[in-house]
Amino acid sequence: MTLPRMHFDAARAADPLSAFAPRPAELWLEVGFGGGEHARAQAAAHPEAGLIACEVFINGLCALLSRLVPEGGEASAPVPGNLRIWDQDARVLIRALPDACLDRLFLLFPDPWPKARHVKRRFVHPGLLPEIARVLKPGAEWRIASDDPTYQAWVAEVLAAQDFFAGPPPATVRPDGWPPTRYEAKALAAGRAPLYWAVRHRLSG
Ligand SMILES: C[S@@+](CC[C@H](N)C(=O)[O-])C[C@H]1O[C@@H](n2cnc3c(N)ncnc32)[C@H](O)[C@@H]1O
């Protein structure tokens, strides 16, 4: 099987770069990779970065793994040395990571949880921001994309009310260096208008 060969072992969380071979210069994290299009593209384009890609949806995990290795090669085909998979809740991993270890965080088209009673499930949440800020290096970039009007307004509101992250207003066109995702393609085909935030962890926190 491919997953055991690419799985990010929780025992590595204290020294996450040790999970990669060779040890990369930077550590990146993607939350909710869906079919894995963005994770694969980033890992291929940036061999200097080790990317931990998180996804709990089994079909997404299978989609990524099946694109990484040909059928029949699950046990032996080469896998990217700079890509590791976390198949549980990304928040569990984030809580286990050391301070200031991440150079970049990707949150692309997260589940919007539009109902008011589900607000606590949103990944962009005032309660989680201190923990996200803790694991990001000063100056590290956090990329967020959403096509959901409720979530877009929510991200703008949450970012405006905190001091951990700063950045320009969101872009309305996907910036260079942001590989496309399947969910984004669906949103565009349905006529929805994504927003793309790139905020940085403030140097002083
Ligand atoms: C709307 S999909 C977007 C997928 C992908 N980023 C894209 O743009 O195509 C959101 C994904 O995030 C995953 N997800 C939600 N919460 C998560 C969490 N706490 N940890 C890991 N994955 C999560 C879901 O399983 C789902 O596949």
The ligand as an ORCA input file, in Angstrom:
! r2SCAN-3c Opt
* xyz 0 1
  C     -14.675     21.663      0.023
  S     -13.369     20.506      0.081
  C     -12.058     21.319     -0.812
  C     -10.965     20.375     -1.198
  C      -9.758     20.991     -1.935
  N      -9.023     21.891     -1.077
  C     -10.174     21.674     -3.203
  O     -10.107     22.924     -3.255
  O     -10.589     20.977     -4.153
  C     -12.781     20.611      1.768
  C     -12.019     19.380      2.211
  O     -11.453     19.606      3.496
  C     -11.471     18.390      4.216
  N     -11.396     18.741      5.642
  C     -12.312     19.460      6.330
  N     -11.918     19.629      7.592
  C     -10.724     19.003      7.712
  C      -9.810     18.829      8.789
  N     -10.074     19.348      9.994
  N      -8.677     18.127      8.575
  C      -8.433     17.606      7.347
  N      -9.248     17.747      6.291
  C     -10.383     18.435      6.462
  C     -12.773     17.736      3.788
  O     -12.743     16.322      3.975
  C     -12.860     18.127      2.319
  O     -12.317     17.126      1.477
*
